[in-house]
Amino acid sequence: MTLTGVRRFLVGERLPTTRAIHERLPKLLALPVFGSDAISSSAYATEEIMLALAVAGSGALTHSVAVAVAIAVLFGIVSVSYRQTVIAYPSGGGAYIVAHENLGTYPGLVAAAALLTDYVLTVAVSIAAGVAAIISAVPALAPHREALCLVCIALVTLANLRGARESGKLFAGPTYVFVGSVLLMLVMGALRLALHPQTATPAASASGSIAEPLALFLVLRAFASGCAALTGIEAISNGVPAFRPPESRNAATTLGWMVGICIILFLGITALARHFHIIPDATGHQTVVSMLGRAVFGDSLLYYFLQAATAAVLVLAANTSFADFPRLSSILARDGFAPRQLANLGDRLVFSNGILLLGAFAALLIIIFRGQTHLLIPLYAVGVFLSFTLSQAGMVRHWQKAHAPGWVARAAVNAVGAVATALVFVVVGSVKFSHGAWIILFVIPLLVMGFRKISRHYHDLARLLEWTDHTRPPAIKHKAIVLVPGVHPHVLAALKYAKTISPRPEALFVQVDPGDPPWLKQWDRWAMGIPLTVLRSSPAALTESIIRYTRHLRAEQGLDFVTVVIPELVVTRWWQRLLRSQFGLRLKYALLFEPGIAVANVRHRAAT
């Protein structure tokens, strides 16, 4: 099977661009595509709150519900703010677009950098948390944590390369199964508590209060860690164009569904864990959801079903980033702040280059942090709250400029969202700074500098290519040089080609062995009147000798361009290519950076 055949087997057949409208997502498919990140975060957000509080002893875990309620309130504020963004920007109202249009270039680029880093972290954290759920059920897999994470990243990347609609169908089932299994656990757990109230105290002997000097810091740290529950809430505003018409209304409805599900699952898990006196495992061998599932279901099939559903949705939650990272990258590329290759649609009408780039970055993070969720979480959610703040501040400015009926009330809603998320950003950044958040606060400015450098490059390139003189350009002096390794049919074809592009072409033979080859004495018989220059060189300096000769020829004859014609014998089998010296390829690369030099390949297929 050829490489093209393998690609078609893995990714699927090429889709015509006319199919783009049919690749739009209905609400039931859009919810798992854009909401799986936020929904799945309920599987680890509670655990992060409890791990932060457990530093002061198990008695401090009584504060977990209050912290979760505060985060749920923040969830509601941010969701109402983003609902307005979805309605105001039917073409996609991500933080970058809103901040760029309303606050200026640099705020927009900061928002884009913050979101891109958060998307990469979302993939790494979701995959790591999903593998942790698998290891909780099957501890024997613990030594293979990193390998499992990398395999999951590869599978999700491949699924997204197949197209948005196919990935939505693939991920819809696990997302809805996860929601159903967690709701079943919450209902059964609540019934057990109602029928058999538990009066046992937590396993540790610590009191229910936190020492006063540590109280504020621990609560803020728990709040900052639990704010991971909000990551992914902006995904729908970024992906409005992916919805079926009417895009804004469908996106707003889906956002409401997502927020409702997230709050119910998050608060339910936190409250149930508190009443069952769950104590988090700092070693990472057992997740809070796993312990809670065992407490409710025991070691039954329902427990393993819950763990399988949790693992699946956490792994597939990375799909939210795979939907938004390539889209945001394409917008940046369109605006000249990212490589233009990121704006190209692939065969399956998705931004394939962005998908591959995201997969590579996430795999690198998994390797660096050894696939440990608790090592990745401190880096998480810092960038997203920065983008939240810039997005909501941009919406305030948007309503001020629009002056539509009711703009004051709308601006007030977004202003509340901006203030709330700004305060959370300060809290998260300061509390997590020494635990790894400084990396993100360092990376974001570096990305902004990179965006600006790319923009300047494209601007300078456009100015260089700008046609300012409308007079007829002067004639150019050009000569073709044919590299001659011997007299063969493909060399003769190259000589004929050279005569069509140059009035007086020249042949060049670089002699590396002592003694003249037999064909050299009969050159005039085959040469079609083309003179031959013999250049002596050592085998190690073959490429350098050709480059020096072309430079000398240009300078001596005052040529504007020299075309180096390379006859090339093409073999058809992959193993035969391995037997070739690939000199022509190396020479082309070496000549690539030579000014005034063009390279032409005249290929002759070998019948072997």
N, C-alpha and C positions, 0 to 999 in steps of 0.2 A: 504494500500500500504506500502511495506517495505521501509526502508531507501535507499536500493539499487535501488528500483523502482523509488523513488522520484529523486534520483540522475540521473538515466538514462533519466527520463522525462525532467529534467532541462538541463542537459549537453549533452545528446545524447548517442548513443550506442558506445561501445569501438571500436576504429579503430585499425586494425593490423598495425604493423610498416612498412609493405610492401607498405602501402598507403602513406607513407611520401612524396614520390616524387610527388604524385598527389595533395598533399596539397600545393605545390608551387604556387606562385601568378603570374598571368600575370600583365603586366604594368598597365592596367586600374583598376585592383583591388589593386595593390601595392600602387598606388598613394594615395587613401584615407586611406589605412592602415598606411603607413609610412609618408604621407604628410599632414594628416588632422590637426596635431598640428600646423605646420608652416602656413598652409593656413588659419586656423581659427584665428590665432593670429592677423590678420589684423582687426578683429572685435573689439579688445580692445587696440592694440598698439597705434593707433592714439589717442584714449581717454587718455592714460597715458601720451603722449607727451603734450596734451592740458591741462591736469590737473596740470602738473608741471609748465607750462608757465603761467597759469591763476592766479598764486599767485601774479604776478606783474600787474594784471588787464587784461581785455579782449583785450586791445590793443597789449599785448605781444603775442597773438595768431597768429599774422602775421608771426611769426618766425617758426610756426609749419611745413610749407612746406619745408623750408630749412633744418630743423632737419630731416624730413622724407627722403629727398634726400640723406643726409649724411648716414643715416641708410641703404638706398637702395644700395648705393655704397659699403658699408661694406658687405651687403648681397651678392653682386656680387663677391667680393673678396673671401669671405668664400666659396661660392658655387663652384668657379673654383678650389679652393684648395681641397675641398672634392671630386670633380670629379676625381682628380688624386688619391685620397685615394681609391675610389671605384674601379678604374681600377687596382691599385697596390695590393689590398687585396680582391680577389674574394671570399675568405672564410669568409669575414666579417672584415672590417677595422675600428672598433670602436676605440675611443680614448684610451681605456684601452689596446687593443691589440697593436696598433701602438706605444704608449708610452712605454709599457712594453718591447716590442721586441727591440726597438731602443734607449731608454733612460735609461732603468733599472727598477728594481722592484718598488721602491718607487714612481717615476713619474707615472708609470702605475697604482698603487693603488690610488694615488691622483686623477688621471683622472677618475678612476672607481667610487670613492667616490663622486666626483663632479657630474658625470652623474647620479648616483643613486638618489642623493638628488634632482637633477633637474627633474628627471622623476616623483618623488613623487609630487613635486610642480606643474609640468605640469598637472597632473590629478586634483589636488585641484583647480588650477587657471582656467583650462578649464571648469570644472564642475561649479565652482562659477560664472564664466562669462556667461555660458549658462543659469543658473538659473536667473542671473540678466537680461538677455534678455527676459525671460519669465515674470519676475516681471515688466519690463518696459511696456509690453503690457497689463498685468493684475496686477495692483498695489495691489489688494486685497490679493494676495499671499505673500506679503512681510513678514508677521509674520511667515511664514512657510519656510523661506529661507533655514535654516539648514536641515530640514527634507527632502526638495526637493533635496538638494545636496546629502544627504546620499542615497536616493532612486536611484538617477542617477548613483552613484558610484556602487551600488549593481547591477544595470542592465547592466552596461558596463562590470563589472567583470564577470557576468554570461555569457554574449555574448562571451567574450574571452575564457572562459572555454570550450566553444563548439568547438573551433578550429579556426586556422588562416583563413582558406578559408571561413568558415561561417561568421566570423566577418567581413571579407573583403566585402562579398556580402551585409551584413547588413548595413555597413557604407558607401558603395560606393554611394548609392542614395543621402543621405543627403549632402554629400560633394559636389557632382556635382550640386545639386539643390542650395546650398548656393552660389557657384561660379556663377552660372547663374543668381540668383536673385540679387546679388551685382553688377554684370556687367550690368544688366538691369537698376538698380538704377543709376549707374554711367553714362550710356548713356542718360537716360531720364533727369538726372540732368544737364548734359552738354548741352543738347538740350534746356532746359528751360533757362539756363544762356545765351546761344547764341541768343535765340529768344527774351528773356526779360531780358537784363542785369540788375543786381541788383546793385544799388548804395548806398544802406543803410549802415550805419556804425554799428559796433557792439553795443549791448544793453548798455554796460557799457561805461563810458565816458573817460576811460583811453586812453592815447596817444599810438601811434603805436610803440614807442620805450621803451626800458627797461632802468631803471636807471643804469648807468655805473658800480657801484660797484657790483650790483646784476646780471649784464648781463651774465658774464661767468658762474657763478654758476648755474643760472636758465637754461641756454642753455645746460650745461653739465648734469644737473639733468633730463631735458626733453629727452636728447639723451640717458641717461642711462635707463630711463623708457621705451622709445620706442624700445630699443634693445630687448625687449621681443618678438619682431617680428621675431628674428632670432632663437628662441628656436625651436627645432625640425628639424633643417636643417641637423643635423648629423644622424638622424634616419635611413636614407637610407644606409649610410655607415655601420651602425651596422647590418642591416638586409639583406645584399647582398645574403646570402645563402637561404633566403626565396623566391627569385625570380626564375622564370623559366629559364632554360638555353637558351642562354648564360647569366649567372648571371650578370657579370660585365657590359656588354653592356646594358642590360635591366635596370639595376639599374642606370647607368649614364644617360640614356634617361629619366627615370622617375624623376631623380634629376633636369634635365633641365626643364621639364614641371613644376615641383613644384616651382622652383625659379621664372620662368616667371609669373606664376599665382600669387604668393605672392607679387612680386614687383608691378604688375599692380593693384591689389586690395588695397594694402597698400598706394601707392601714390595716387591712385584715390580717396579713402575715405578721405585722408588728404586734398587733394586739394579741393574737393567738400565741405568738412566741413568748410574750410577757406572761400570759396566764398559764402556759404550760411550763414556765420557769426554764426556758431554753437558755443555755449558756454557750456562747459561740466558741468554736474550736480555733484557737489562734494558729495551730499548725497547718490548717487548710485541708486536713484529711476528711473533714465532715462539714458540710455547709449547714446553715441554719434551716433552710428549707428541707434538707434531708432529715435533720433531727426532728423537725416539726412533723414531717410526713411519717416518720417511724412512730412518733408519739400518737398520731391520729389513726394511721392505718396498720401499725405494726409491721412485721416483715412479710406482708401479704403481697399479692400481685399488684394491688392498687398502689403500694409504695413504689415498686419498681416501675410501674407505669408513670407515676408522677415524676420520678427521676429521669426517665427516658424523655418525657415531654419537656421537662425543664432543660435538659441538656440540648435537646433539639432546638428549642426556641432561642436559647442563648447563643448557640452556634449560628443559627439563621438570623438572629438579630443583627448580625454584622451586615445583613443585606440592606439595612437602612442606609448605612454609610456607602455601600456600593451603589445605591441609587442616587445619593446626593453628592458624594465626592467627585465623580466624573462630571456631573452636571455643573457644579460650581467651577471645576477646573476648565470646562469648555467655555463658560462665560468669561472667566479671567483671560483665557486664550483669545477669545473674540475681541476683548478690550485691549489686547496687546500686553497683558501682564504675566502671561504664562506661555510656554512653548506652543506654537500653533498646531502641533500634532494632536494636542489634547482636545481641539475643537472638532476633530474629524469623527464622523459617525462610522462605526464598523459595519461589517456585513449584516449583522443582526439588528441594525438600527439602534445600537447603544454606543457610548463613548468607550470603545475597547481599550484605548491607551490609558485612560484614567483608571479604568477597572484594574488593569495589570499593575499600574503604578501603586495604587492603594494596597493591593495584595502584597506587593514586594515590601512596602514600608511596614505593614502590619506584621509580616513574617520576621522582619528585622527586629521589631520591638519584642516579639515573643522570644527570640533567641537571646536578646540582651537581658531581659528580665526573667528568663527561664520559665516563662509561662505561668508565673505566680500572680494571681489576681490582686493580692494585697500589696504587691510591689508596684503594680500599674495604677491602682486606684488613686494614689496621691497626685498623679499627673493628670488625672481625669477631672473633668467638669470645670477646670480653671478657664480654659479657652471658651467654653460654651457660654459661661456667664458674661464674659467680656463681649462676646458677639450678641448675646441677649440685650445687654445694655445699649450697645451702639445701634442695634436694630430698633429698639423702642424709642430711643432719643431721635433717631431718624424719622420715625413715624410721627412724633410730636411736631417736628419741623414740616413734615408732609402735610399734616392737617392745617398748620398755620398758613402754608402757601396755597392750599386748595380753597380754603374759606367756603367750603360747601355747607349746606344747612346742617346744624348739629356738630360743627367741627370742634367747638370748645369742649363738649362732653367727650368726644372721641379722643381729642388731644389729652384730656385729663386722664383717661383710662391708660393711654400709653405712657403718660408721665409717671403715673403710679408704678407701672411695670418697669420703667427705666430706673426709678429710684430704688425699688425693691431689688432688682437684679444687680444694680451697682453696689448696694450694701452687701449682698451675698458674694459678689466677686471679691470685694475687699476682705470679707471674712474667710472665704475659701483660700484666696491667695496667701493671706498672712498665716493662717493656721497650718496650711499644707506646705508652706514655703520651704522649710528645712527638710521636709519629707519627700521632696522631688518636684514640687510645683515650680521651683526656680528654673527648672529645665524648660518648661513651657514658656515662662515669662522671658526666657532668653531666646528661645527658638522663634517666637512670634516676631520680634523686631528683625531677626535675621531673614525671615521669610519676606517681610515687607521690603527690606533692602534688596532682596533677590527680585521681587516683583518690579521694583523701580529700575533695576539694572536691565532686566529683560525689556521693559518698556522703552528705555533709552536706546537700547540696541535696535529695536524695531523702528523707532523714530528716526535714528541716524541712517538706518538702511533705506527707509522710505525717502529721506531727503537726498541720499546718494543716488537713488534710482529715478528721482524726479527729473523730467525732461523740461529744461528751461530754454534751450536754444532750438528754435524751430527751423534753422537753416539746414540745408542738406548736409548730412555727415560726410566727412572726407573718406575717400577710398582707403582701404587698408591693404598693407603688404602682408601676404600670408604664404606659408610654405608647408607642405606635408612631408613628413619623414616616415618611411615604412621600416619597421624593425624586421630584419631578415635573419632568421636562424638557419635557413637553408632554402633550397628550391623545392617547394611542395605545392600542391593545388591550392591550398588555403593561402599560401604566400602570394601566388600569382593573382588570386582574387583580390587580395589587399592592394597589390600594385595597380590593378585596374581601377579600384575604388579611389586610390590616391590621385590618379590622373583626372578623375572627374571633379575633384575639389581643389586642385592646385595646378597651375599651368606648368610648373617645372618641379615636380616632386623629386624626392631623393630617397635612396635606400641606404640603410645603415646596418652594417654587420659588425657586431662587437665580438672580436676574436679573443677567447680566453685560453685556448689550447695551442701549443706550439705546432707549427706547420699549417699550411693552407689546406682547406677542405677541397676535394676534387671539383665540386660544382663552381668554385670561385673562378676558375679559368674559363668556364663556359657561361659566365654571367651575361655577356652581351647577347647570347643566343636566346635567352629567356626574358631579358630585362625590359623589352618594349620601349627601349630608348631611355630608360631611367638610370641615371648614374648611381654607382655604388661607392659608398665611403666605408673603408675598413678602419675600425677603431680597436686598438689593443688595450686589454684590461685584465686585471686579476679577477677570479670568480667572486671574491668577497666584495669587490668594488664595482660590480656590474651596474647596479642601479645608479650609483654616484657618477659613473663615467657617462651614462646616457644623459643625466641631468646637466652635467657640465657641458656636454656637447651642444645640447639645445640652447643653453644660455649663450655659449660662444657664437652659435649660428645667428641667434637673434641680434646680438650686438654687432657682429661683423656685417651682416646684410641689412641691418636696420629694419627688421621685420616687426610687425605689430603682433602677429600670432604665428605659432608653430603648432601644427596638429601632428601628434605622434600616433601613427596608425599601428596597431598591434594585431597581427594575425593570431587567431586563437582556435585551436582544435578542441571542440566540445565533445566530451564523452557523455553517454546517456545513463550509465549505471553509477550508483552512489559510491560503490567500492572502487570503481575506476577513478573517480574524482580524487580519492585519497592517495592514489598513486601519482598524481600530477604534482609538479613542483610549485604551482600557483605563482610563478614569477610575474606573469602578466598582472595579476591582482595586486601584488606588492608594488609593482611599478606604477600602476594607476593611482594607488594611495599616495606614493611618494610624489607624483606629479600633481596631485590635487591642490597643493598649496603653492605651486609655481605660477607666478603671474605671466599671462600671455601664452600659456600652454594649454592646449586642448588634447583630449585623448579620445581616439575612436577605435572600437573593437570591430574587427571583421571576423565573424565566427564561421567555422566550417564544421559541420556535424560529422563525427566519425561513425561509420556504419559497423559498430561492434556490439 
